[in-house]
Structures are given as C-alpha cells and as structure tokens.
Amino acid sequence: MTKKEIVKSISEELGLTQLKTKEIVQKTFDAIVETLVADKRIELRNFGVFEVKKRAARRARNPRTNASVEVPEKYVVTFKPGKEMEERVRQLDEELARQKASESSMNSNSAPESTSPPPTSYPGNFDGGSGSQFS
C-alpha cells in the first residue's frame, strides 16, 4: 500500500478531501521523523516502537567480486510492533494454516495427479526420427 492509497482510504472513510487528508498524513510522518531525530525513540501505543540504534562497524563481502569491504558504523531505525499488531498478524498466520489444511484435505479427496515424466518426443519435433516433418 502506498501513501496515496492510505490518503484515499482515510479521506473516503472520514469524508475529508484527499488534499486535507494528505496534509494530515504527511504531518504525522514528519512528526515521527522529527521525534526520532530529537529523542531517538517514539512509542505509539497499540502500534509499536520506533527506535534509532547505532549499528557497529563490520566487515562485509561484495557478492559480485567476493572482495571484503569495510562497512562503517551507522544509525538505523528499528521497529518493534506492539501487542495488538503482533496479535493481528498472528491471526493471519493461523488463518493461512487453516486454509492450507483445508486445501490439503480437498486435494487428498480428489484423484491423484499423474507423476509420469512428460514425453521426450512429440510429432513434428526435429529429432531426426521418422516423425520429422522434413525428410
């Protein structure tokens, strides 16, 4: 989902113009960023915690050249979801497991699929055999 889609959804739900809703959404994002820069942490109840942490310098590998590369220390933003978000995502996992179990039981009731390999020669293939179109 994009910011534009979020704006559209909220504006339709609340009956606000998309322009006003976009301004509110952007101000919210700006406030989160400003708080992270100033305080290094912002906790949004029932949503989660954003926190600025320092990642230590490390040695990495360039996958193209296989050369060793020094990566300097840097600040990164981490996110830890709140209990409510964790619970709702966990419900998705449970729902997916139920769907897979349902599909599995439906597939076991149907006729088994053939496991024989596909034919190696088809009429009209240029394999030099008698089935060739050009002699």
PyMOL commands that set and color helices and strands:
alter all, ss='L'
color gray80, all
select helices_A, chain A and resi 3-14+18-39+83-109
alter helices_A, ss='H'
color red, helices_A
select strands_A, chain A and resi 41-44+48-55+58-61+68-71+74-81
alter strands_A, ss='S'
color yellow, strands_A
deselect
rebuild
show_as cartoon
